[in-house]
Amino acid sequence: MAAIPITARGAGMLKAELNRLKAVERPTVIQAIKDAREKGDLTENAEYEAARERQGFIEGRIKELEASCRLCR
């Protein structure tokens, strides 16, 4: 696959976002899921559902950024 043209600044911003998602956002959402699970019944737990949705977004964005960063090199 051909490389996507990107500035050094743009590549740096993508890498910074990737690092933030992995180091801050992912652990935060994992803790939120753990906390919501401790509250009991998951079938009617809005906090749990919101945390799971957020986790799905974060994981998808991480995969997207990892693919982009590979192409930027």
VOTI-316882 format. One line per field, with one value per residue (C-alpha): x, z, y. Coordinates in nm, 2 decimals. Example, Ala and Ser with C-alpha at 12.3 -4.5 7.8 and 13.67 -1.06 7.14 Angstrom:
<voses>
xx: c(1.23, 1.37)
zz: c(0.78, 0.71)
yy: c(-0.45, -0.11)
</voses>
This chain:
<voses>
xx: c(0.00, 0.13, 0.23, -0.01, 0.15, 0.15, 0.35, 0.59, 0.36, 0.06, 0.24, 0.34, -0.02, -0.14, 0.13, 0.04, -0.32, -0.23, -0.01, -0.29, -0.55, -0.33, -0.18, -0.48, -0.81, -0.79, -0.70, -0.97, -1.25, -1.13, -1.16, -1.51, -1.62, -1.49, -1.66, -1.99, -1.97, -1.94, -2.28, -2.45, -2.71, -2.55, -2.88, -3.01, -2.68, -2.64, -2.29, -2.18, -2.33, -2.17, -1.83, -1.85, -1.95, -1.66, -1.42, -1.53, -1.47, -1.12, -1.02, -1.14, -0.95, -0.63, -0.65, -0.71, -0.42, -0.18, -0.26, -0.22, 0.11, 0.25, 0.16, 0.32, 0.67)
zz: c(0.00, -0.09, 0.18, 0.26, 0.24, 0.58, 0.74, 1.02, 1.25, 1.14, 1.20, 1.54, 1.62, 1.52, 1.73, 2.03, 2.00, 1.98, 2.29, 2.48, 2.39, 2.50, 2.81, 2.94, 2.77, 2.76, 3.13, 3.23, 3.04, 3.17, 3.52, 3.44, 3.32, 3.63, 3.85, 3.66, 3.69, 4.07, 4.08, 4.00, 3.72, 3.39, 3.19, 3.31, 3.39, 3.17, 3.30, 3.19, 2.84, 2.80, 2.91, 2.67, 2.38, 2.47, 2.49, 2.14, 2.00, 2.17, 2.04, 1.69, 1.69, 1.82, 1.53, 1.28, 1.41, 1.42, 1.06, 0.97, 1.15, 0.97, 0.64, 0.75, 0.78)
yy: c(0.00, 0.35, 0.59, 0.87, 1.22, 1.39, 1.66, 1.59, 1.80, 1.60, 1.27, 1.39, 1.48, 1.14, 0.97, 1.19, 1.10, 0.73, 0.76, 0.94, 0.68, 0.40, 0.56, 0.76, 0.69, 0.31, 0.26, 0.51, 0.33, -0.01, 0.13, 0.27, -0.07, -0.23, 0.02, -0.02, -0.40, -0.37, -0.20, -0.52, -0.60, -0.51, -0.54, -0.20, -0.04, 0.28, 0.35, 0.01, 0.05, 0.40, 0.27, -0.02, 0.21, 0.44, 0.14, 0.04, 0.38, 0.40, 0.06, 0.13, 0.47, 0.30, 0.05, 0.33, 0.53, 0.24, 0.17, 0.53, 0.57, 0.26, 0.42, 0.76, 0.62)
</voses>
